[in-house]
Amino acid sequence: MGVVRGNYEVQILNSFGKEKVTREDAGALYGFAAPLANACRKPGEWQVLDIRYRAPRRDDAGKIAENGTLTVWFNGKKVQDGTEFGEPKSTFHPFRFGNAPYPDKIRDQQKKTATGPVCL
């Protein structure tokens, strides 16, 4: 998985050859949207992922006032096109499980400023 801003997963697992892709396949925005197409190359071939991301906007109380958007090109094919998302849905969310020290250090800042790490 590729984690955007420490919150949202763009799936990068092997989905080569699958005819019907789901919200759990390569190019999916986990928990929100399946990819528009299966763009996964054969295992062992170089994969390219380009992401255009706009963070959700939060109000003073920390609630999402405006959804974020994500457009993703996977191996040159558009697999997400302005997909909207709200609160993170990943069960592997690093802020929920404390599995990495860096997210713990930036948690409050991340919510206030909409900044955060990109992880693979």
Summary of the structure (lengths in Angstrom):
residues: 120
radius of gyration: 14.6
end to end distance: 6.0
largest distance: 46.6
contacts: 340
relative contact order: 0.24
helix: 14%
strand: 31%
